[in-house]
Amino acid sequence: MISPQELIERITAAADYDDCIVIVEAKTQANLRWASSTLTTNGVIAEQTVTVIAFVAIDGGMATGSVSRTNISLEEIPGIAREAGVMARAAGKAEDAAQLLRDTSFGDWNAPHLATGPDVFVKFAPSLGEVFQKSKSDAIELFGYAEHNHETTWIGSKGGLRLRHDQPSGRLEMT
């Protein structure tokens, strides 16, 4: 799979308009489900979303439009860049246009996505098993869901933005 950083570089290079912001979000999730105090399913989900925002100078101002896709290939890069430009031109002049931030960086741009996976439950799962045993001895049935997510967001532009943010999160639901 093409890296988020390379996607941003290729899309901004393909954008034949004034400026272009590309947002790439890489998300991974690991989860556990249980019913009747018994683990029923578990899994890992991964996805990548790309949003291209075009800024096109038109008569009387600046137009903007955006397009989002998931898991795009190299062959789709020129098309998504072109489509964002078409959307901007179709939208017409933006009444709230402002100068975009330029030549700014934040975060470790070159680092890969810190994917989550089943390892995140290495301490939680045995403790959950103990809770299941206790619930069975107490004649209580437990139902629930646990998930851990990790999302990395990269934002890059033709004007030199290179921003990166990581956001882990977790959730536990039990009845």
Backbone as CSV, one residue per row, in Angstrom:
resi,resn,N_x,N_y,N_z,CA_x,CA_y,CA_z,C_x,C_y,C_z
1,MET,0.844,-1.174,0.000,0.000,0.000,0.000,0.892,1.242,0.000
2,ILE,0.471,2.239,-0.701,1.216,3.503,-0.778,1.134,4.223,0.569
3,SER,2.237,4.806,0.981,2.267,5.484,2.277,1.435,6.774,2.224
4,PRO,0.898,7.193,3.359,0.142,8.448,3.402,0.968,9.642,2.920
5,GLN,2.243,9.671,3.311,3.091,10.782,2.916,3.266,10.825,1.391
6,GLU,3.470,9.659,0.780,3.624,9.614,-0.674,2.319,9.979,-1.373
7,LEU,1.187,9.537,-0.820,-0.103,9.929,-1.390,-0.236,11.445,-1.426
8,ILE,0.091,12.078,-0.321,-0.025,13.537,-0.247,0.890,14.193,-1.271
9,GLU,2.132,13.735,-1.352,3.073,14.329,-2.314,2.584,14.164,-3.748
10,ARG,2.085,12.989,-4.076,1.637,12.731,-5.447,0.357,13.488,-5.795
11,ILE,-0.563,13.563,-4.847,-1.814,14.276,-5.126,-1.564,15.771,-5.267
12,THR,-0.767,16.350,-4.364,-0.504,17.799,-4.489,0.252,18.099,-5.776
13,ALA,1.129,17.199,-6.205,1.844,17.392,-7.471,0.889,17.296,-8.660
14,ALA,-0.142,16.474,-8.556,-1.099,16.296,-9.651,-2.139,17.419,-9.702
15,ALA,-2.263,18.177,-8.622,-3.262,19.245,-8.553,-2.803,20.426,-9.414
16,ASP,-3.540,20.696,-10.491,-3.150,21.760,-11.417,-3.906,23.064,-11.139
17,TYR,-4.138,23.329,-9.868,-4.821,24.559,-9.465,-4.007,25.235,-8.369
18,ASP,-4.512,26.348,-7.859,-3.732,27.234,-6.997,-3.181,26.585,-5.734
19,ASP,-4.014,25.892,-5.004,-3.521,25.179,-3.831,-4.385,23.956,-3.614
20,CYS,-3.854,23.075,-2.823,-4.507,21.794,-2.584,-4.091,21.323,-1.202
21,ILE,-5.066,20.965,-0.395,-4.797,20.354,0.904,-5.254,18.908,0.820
22,VAL,-4.394,18.002,1.271,-4.732,16.581,1.281,-4.691,16.101,2.729
23,ILE,-5.753,15.432,3.129,-5.851,14.861,4.465,-5.913,13.345,4.303
24,VAL,-4.989,12.652,4.939,-4.999,11.193,4.929,-5.180,10.726,6.363
25,GLU,-6.206,9.908,6.571,-6.473,9.341,7.888,-6.304,7.831,7.804
26,ALA,-5.374,7.314,8.593,-5.181,5.869,8.700,-5.763,5.438,10.036
27,LYS,-6.677,4.463,10.000,-7.347,4.011,11.221,-7.201,2.496,11.342
28,THR,-6.901,2.057,12.550,-6.935,0.631,12.852,-7.729,0.444,14.130
29,GLN,-8.386,-0.716,14.209,-9.199,-1.027,15.377,-9.063,-2.512,15.695
30,ALA,-8.907,-2.809,16.961,-8.960,-4.188,17.455,-10.154,-4.265,18.389
31,ASN,-10.902,-5.389,18.319,-12.086,-5.476,19.162,-12.330,-6.892,19.659
32,LEU,-13.057,-6.959,20.759,-13.513,-8.207,21.369,-15.010,-8.066,21.634
33,ARG,-15.763,-9.153,21.420,-17.195,-9.182,21.734,-17.468,-10.419,22.581
34,TRP,-18.398,-10.290,23.517,-18.753,-11.454,24.318,-20.245,-11.452,24.612
35,ALA,-20.772,-12.648,24.816,-22.173,-12.860,25.177,-22.232,-14.058,26.109
36,SER,-23.157,-14.008,27.047,-23.327,-15.091,28.029,-21.999,-15.461,28.690
37,SER,-21.223,-14.442,29.012,-19.920,-14.605,29.683,-18.953,-15.493,28.901
38,THR,-19.039,-15.409,27.567,-18.154,-16.182,26.695,-17.722,-15.299,25.531
39,LEU,-16.432,-15.277,25.253,-15.931,-14.519,24.105,-16.538,-15.096,22.835
40,THR,-17.126,-14.240,22.002,-17.786,-14.723,20.777,-16.997,-14.386,19.525
41,THR,-16.491,-13.185,19.425,-15.735,-12.786,18.230,-14.647,-11.812,18.610
42,ASN,-13.689,-11.665,17.718,-12.667,-10.644,17.849,-12.192,-10.316,16.441
43,GLY,-11.546,-9.201,16.292,-11.076,-8.858,14.961,-10.247,-7.598,14.944
44,VAL,-9.695,-7.351,13.776,-8.904,-6.151,13.519,-9.402,-5.544,12.214
45,ILE,-9.600,-4.246,12.215,-10.080,-3.516,11.046,-9.053,-2.444,10.710
46,ALA,-8.787,-2.263,9.422,-7.874,-1.200,8.982,-8.498,-0.484,7.795
47,GLU,-8.372,0.833,7.765,-8.855,1.604,6.620,-8.050,2.882,6.478
48,GLN,-8.076,3.408,5.280,-7.390,4.668,4.995,-8.325,5.536,4.167
49,THR,-8.524,6.763,4.611,-9.390,7.712,3.916,-8.545,8.883,3.425
50,VAL,-8.809,9.296,2.210,-8.097,10.424,1.608,-9.120,11.497,1.247
51,THR,-8.875,12.723,1.693,-9.706,13.865,1.326,-8.822,14.880,0.614
52,VAL,-9.270,15.310,-0.540,-8.546,16.316,-1.322,-9.406,17.563,-1.371
53,ILE,-8.838,18.687,-0.942,-9.539,19.968,-0.953,-8.825,20.870,-1.945
54,ALA,-9.548,21.261,-2.978,-8.982,22.103,-4.031,-9.326,23.567,-3.784
55,PHE,-8.358,24.426,-4.053,-8.535,25.877,-3.990,-8.201,26.421,-5.375
56,VAL,-9.216,26.947,-6.053,-9.072,27.366,-7.436,-9.437,28.839,-7.554
57,ALA,-8.499,29.643,-8.068,-8.788,31.058,-8.308,-9.740,31.156,-9.495
58,ILE,-10.850,31.854,-9.270,-11.814,32.096,-10.339,-12.065,33.588,-10.410
59,ASP,-12.759,34.003,-11.417,-13.059,35.417,-11.589,-13.793,35.930,-10.341
60,GLY,-13.186,36.846,-9.635,-13.812,37.451,-8.465,-13.488,36.800,-7.136
61,GLY,-12.640,35.782,-7.129,-12.321,35.193,-5.835,-11.730,33.801,-5.907
62,MET,-11.947,33.057,-4.856,-11.403,31.709,-4.719,-12.568,30.739,-4.552
63,ALA,-12.484,29.634,-5.251,-13.484,28.573,-5.131,-12.827,27.380,-4.449
64,THR,-13.621,26.632,-3.713,-13.090,25.449,-3.054,-14.078,24.297,-3.164
65,GLY,-13.526,23.115,-3.258,-14.332,21.904,-3.329,-13.514,20.737,-2.833
66,SER,-14.193,19.691,-2.411,-13.462,18.555,-1.866,-14.055,17.232,-2.332
67,VAL,-13.205,16.203,-2.247,-13.577,14.837,-2.602,-12.916,13.919,-1.581
68,SER,-13.635,12.894,-1.132,-13.070,11.900,-0.218,-13.237,10.511,-0.798
69,ARG,-12.239,9.674,-0.558,-12.263,8.276,-1.013,-11.555,7.431,0.034
70,THR,-11.815,6.140,-0.003,-11.100,5.217,0.868,-10.182,4.345,0.035
71,ASN,-9.029,4.059,0.613,-8.075,3.101,0.048,-7.830,3.291,-1.445
72,ILE,-7.332,4.463,-1.837,-7.109,4.714,-3.261,-5.788,4.114,-3.723
73,SER,-5.733,3.819,-4.998,-4.530,3.252,-5.606,-3.753,4.353,-6.331
74,LEU,-2.554,4.024,-6.749,-1.726,4.980,-7.502,-2.440,5.468,-8.759
75,GLU,-3.140,4.562,-9.422,-3.818,4.913,-10.672,-4.944,5.919,-10.458
76,GLU,-5.489,5.988,-9.249,-6.606,6.889,-8.960,-6.163,8.311,-8.590
77,ILE,-4.882,8.513,-8.370,-4.395,9.817,-7.903,-4.720,10.958,-8.866
78,PRO,-4.411,10.865,-10.148,-4.756,11.988,-11.028,-6.252,12.282,-11.049
79,GLY,-7.065,11.243,-10.994,-8.515,11.429,-11.035,-9.069,12.130,-9.818
80,ILE,-8.591,11.762,-8.631,-9.110,12.399,-7.419,-8.649,13.861,-7.340
81,ALA,-7.431,14.141,-7.801,-6.956,15.529,-7.824,-7.795,16.354,-8.806
82,ARG,-8.053,15.789,-9.967,-8.851,16.480,-10.990,-10.288,16.687,-10.500
83,GLU,-10.875,15.658,-9.889,-12.259,15.747,-9.417,-12.431,16.832,-8.350
84,ALA,-11.467,16.989,-7.464,-11.559,18.056,-6.456,-11.562,19.425,-7.132
85,GLY,-10.746,19.593,-8.178,-10.736,20.854,-8.921,-12.068,21.119,-9.600
86,VAL,-12.674,20.084,-10.156,-13.988,20.220,-10.796,-15.033,20.630,-9.759
87,MET,-14.982,20.007,-8.588,-15.929,20.347,-7.520,-15.769,21.802,-7.077
88,ALA,-14.529,22.257,-6.978,-14.284,23.651,-6.579,-14.858,24.618,-7.608
89,ARG,-14.565,24.374,-8.877,-15.070,25.264,-9.935,-16.598,25.276,-9.960
90,ALA,-17.214,24.134,-9.711,-18.678,24.045,-9.713,-19.283,24.789,-8.522
91,ALA,-18.546,24.889,-7.420,-19.058,25.537,-6.205,-19.112,27.052,-6.342
92,GLY,-18.261,27.617,-7.198,-18.230,29.067,-7.330,-17.446,29.728,-6.205
93,LYS,-17.488,31.038,-6.209,-16.704,31.843,-5.270,-17.091,31.551,-3.820
94,ALA,-16.086,31.328,-2.981,-16.301,31.139,-1.547,-16.315,32.507,-0.875
95,GLU,-17.384,32.802,-0.186,-17.515,34.096,0.480,-16.568,34.241,1.666
96,ASP,-16.122,33.130,2.231,-15.283,33.179,3.428,-13.824,32.820,3.140
97,ALA,-13.383,33.010,1.921,-12.009,32.667,1.553,-11.001,33.453,2.393
98,ALA,-9.928,32.775,2.776,-8.861,33.396,3.561,-7.534,32.790,3.127
99,GLN,-6.454,33.456,3.458,-5.132,32.927,3.136,-4.893,31.620,3.891
100,LEU,-4.283,30.673,3.219,-3.962,29.399,3.842,-2.611,29.470,4.532
101,LEU,-2.473,28.729,5.598,-1.204,28.596,6.292,-0.206,27.926,5.357
102,ARG,1.023,28.385,5.362,2.042,27.856,4.453,3.302,27.478,5.236
103,ASP,4.083,26.585,4.638,5.404,26.214,5.154,5.420,26.001,6.669
104,THR,4.547,25.140,7.142,4.437,24.849,8.564,4.444,23.340,8.753
105,SER,5.167,22.890,9.769,5.168,21.454,10.055,4.932,21.230,11.542
106,PHE,4.347,20.067,11.832,4.067,19.670,13.208,3.987,18.155,13.246
107,GLY,4.597,17.550,14.230,4.556,16.097,14.374,5.643,15.423,13.555
108,ASP,5.769,14.135,13.745,6.778,13.338,13.037,6.211,12.901,11.688
109,TRP,6.365,13.758,10.700,5.784,13.570,9.369,6.124,12.209,8.764
110,ASN,7.338,11.770,8.896,7.798,10.559,8.216,7.457,9.257,8.932
111,ALA,6.997,9.331,10.159,6.688,8.113,10.916,5.466,7.407,10.323
112,PRO,5.462,6.081,10.368,4.299,5.338,9.880,3.155,5.388,10.891
113,HIS,2.002,4.948,10.452,0.842,4.802,11.337,1.175,3.780,12.414
114,LEU,0.838,4.078,13.646,1.067,3.162,14.764,-0.165,2.281,14.907
115,ALA,-0.223,1.248,14.117,-1.411,0.398,14.066,-1.651,-0.317,15.389
116,THR,-2.911,-0.408,15.762,-3.290,-1.212,16.913,-3.588,-2.624,16.424
117,GLY,-3.639,-3.553,17.331,-3.912,-4.936,16.961,-4.269,-5.743,18.188
118,PRO,-4.353,-7.053,18.042,-4.770,-7.899,19.157,-3.845,-7.805,20.371
119,ASP,-2.591,-7.421,20.167,-1.646,-7.296,21.284,-2.133,-6.319,22.348
120,VAL,-2.971,-5.378,21.953,-3.439,-4.363,22.890,-4.253,-4.991,24.021
121,PHE,-4.791,-6.189,23.787,-5.613,-6.852,24.800,-4.842,-7.892,25.610
122,VAL,-3.512,-7.902,25.535,-2.714,-8.936,26.189,-2.909,-8.962,27.716
123,LYS,-3.145,-7.837,28.328,-3.406,-7.799,29.768,-4.905,-7.830,30.061
124,PHE,-5.677,-7.228,29.194,-7.121,-7.125,29.401,-7.814,-8.482,29.266
125,ALA,-7.473,-9.262,28.245,-8.171,-10.522,27.971,-8.103,-11.514,29.139
126,PRO,-6.946,-11.744,29.760,-6.936,-12.660,30.909,-7.803,-12.158,32.075
127,SER,-7.786,-10.851,32.295,-8.637,-10.297,33.359,-10.109,-10.467,33.008
128,LEU,-10.445,-10.306,31.742,-11.821,-10.516,31.303,-12.223,-11.973,31.536
129,GLY,-11.318,-12.903,31.265,-11.582,-14.321,31.526,-11.887,-14.583,32.993
130,GLU,-11.155,-13.927,33.881,-11.411,-14.068,35.317,-12.795,-13.535,35.688
131,VAL,-13.180,-12.400,35.074,-14.501,-11.831,35.326,-15.584,-12.794,34.829
132,PHE,-15.350,-13.428,33.668,-16.306,-14.416,33.155,-16.483,-15.566,34.144
133,GLN,-15.373,-16.085,34.660,-15.443,-17.191,35.621,-16.243,-16.785,36.855
134,LYS,-15.978,-15.612,37.370,-16.683,-15.118,38.556,-18.173,-14.947,38.253
135,SER,-18.490,-14.399,37.067,-19.900,-14.182,36.729,-20.647,-15.504,36.623
136,LYS,-19.991,-16.533,36.087,-20.640,-17.845,35.977,-20.888,-18.437,37.361
137,SER,-19.932,-18.297,38.254,-20.122,-18.828,39.604,-21.205,-18.054,40.361
138,ASP,-21.444,-16.815,39.973,-22.493,-15.999,40.589,-23.813,-16.063,39.815
139,ALA,-23.862,-16.910,38.764,-25.061,-17.062,37.919,-25.470,-15.745,37.250
140,ILE,-24.478,-15.002,36.791,-24.716,-13.746,36.070,-24.139,-13.903,34.669
141,GLU,-24.886,-13.460,33.662,-24.389,-13.496,32.291,-23.918,-12.095,31.903
142,LEU,-22.728,-12.040,31.354,-22.154,-10.765,30.908,-22.174,-10.692,29.389
143,PHE,-22.491,-9.507,28.889,-22.496,-9.229,27.461,-21.696,-7.949,27.267
144,GLY,-20.911,-7.878,26.211,-20.159,-6.640,26.043,-19.280,-6.576,24.822
145,TYR,-18.531,-5.503,24.815,-17.713,-5.151,23.668,-16.543,-4.309,24.174
146,ALA,-15.361,-4.591,23.665,-14.184,-3.762,23.963,-13.506,-3.452,22.645
147,GLU,-13.055,-2.230,22.509,-12.329,-1.877,21.288,-11.199,-0.921,21.616
148,HIS,-10.168,-0.993,20.796,-9.069,-0.045,20.856,-8.846,0.462,19.448
149,ASN,-8.763,1.784,19.309,-8.563,2.428,18.008,-7.276,3.222,18.027
150,HIS,-6.674,3.308,16.875,-5.566,4.242,16.712,-5.733,4.906,15.358
151,GLU,-5.785,6.238,15.387,-5.949,7.010,14.159,-4.764,7.950,14.014
152,THR,-4.176,7.939,12.830,-3.113,8.880,12.502,-3.625,9.744,11.356
153,THR,-3.460,11.059,11.498,-3.901,11.997,10.478,-2.705,12.785,9.976
154,TRP,-2.544,12.809,8.654,-1.528,13.621,7.998,-2.256,14.673,7.175
155,ILE,-1.775,15.912,7.225,-2.317,16.993,6.407,-1.150,17.633,5.679
156,GLY,-1.250,17.673,4.363,-0.200,18.293,3.559,-0.812,19.163,2.483
157,SER,-0.053,20.154,2.042,-0.566,21.045,0.995,0.530,21.409,0.012
158,LYS,0.093,21.960,-1.120,1.051,22.477,-2.092,1.870,23.607,-1.473
159,GLY,1.261,24.318,-0.518,1.907,25.457,0.135,2.850,25.090,1.265
160,GLY,3.114,23.804,1.462,4.128,23.416,2.437,3.640,22.982,3.809
161,LEU,2.338,22.781,3.990,1.872,22.224,5.263,2.317,20.772,5.347
162,ARG,2.806,20.377,6.496,3.173,18.992,6.758,2.862,18.731,8.231
163,LEU,1.620,18.327,8.497,1.134,18.152,9.858,0.784,16.688,10.099
164,ARG,1.047,16.202,11.315,0.740,14.811,11.664,0.274,14.748,13.110
165,HIS,-0.781,13.947,13.349,-1.319,13.778,14.701,-1.745,12.327,14.899
166,ASP,-1.451,11.770,16.078,-1.870,10.418,16.452,-2.900,10.501,17.560
167,GLN,-3.952,9.666,17.451,-4.996,9.671,18.466,-5.424,8.244,18.793
168,PRO,-4.899,7.683,19.900,-5.408,6.395,20.342,-6.672,6.604,21.187
169,SER,-7.543,5.611,21.183,-8.732,5.677,22.042,-9.202,4.250,22.324
170,GLY,-9.962,4.110,23.376,-10.481,2.803,23.740,-11.878,2.931,24.308
171,ARG,-12.587,1.793,24.274,-13.966,1.800,24.772,-14.290,0.414,25.324
172,LEU,-15.017,0.390,26.403,-15.479,-0.854,27.006,-16.943,-0.692,27.345
173,GLU,-17.765,-1.641,26.891,-19.188,-1.653,27.214,-19.510,-3.034,27.783
174,MET,-20.189,-3.062,28.926,-20.531,-4.353,29.508,-21.880,-4.251,30.208
175,THR,-22.714,-5.244,29.968,-23.984,-5.349,30.679,-24.099,-6.746,31.263
